[in-house]
Amino acid sequence: MPNWQPNWSDVIWNWGAASAASHELRRMADRLDESAQERRQLASAAQAEWRGRFRDEFDGDLAHMVGEAQNIAAELRAAAGQIDNASDRARAEQQHRERERERWRREKREEERREREARERRERERRKNS
């Protein structure tokens, strides 16, 4: 038997849940972008004739709100990317473990073959010498 052992445990990761979470985060980010765009369009009609201090406050508030929506959308997309990266790492680790298990099995078969051939050779020598 090989003098090492592979990791026989599978990676514990829920790829379906991770994919669903990543998809939902991106969907929410897209919805935030759409909502900010809708607000800008609706505001432009009001801003066409609006003047004065309240218009200035409105413009500042609108810019802040749109900026915050963009920041949150970016954070949501970043979180989705982190989930995707974690899924990729989990998948790569699982594939590595499977390759190592197969390598261990190959080495074990090769050792068993060599041991069998050595036994057969000794048996032939024993018969030849008797």
JOPECOR-V28215 format. One record per pair of residues at least 24 apart in sequence whose C-alpha atoms are under 6 Angstrom apart, sorted by sequence separation. I is the first residue (numbers start at 1). J is the second residue. If there is no record, write none. Layout:
# JOPECOR-V28215
i,j
I,J
I,J
This chain:
# JOPECOR-V28215
i,j
36,66
32,69
29,73
29,76
25,76
26,77
25,80
22,80
11,94
6,100
6,101
2,108
1,108
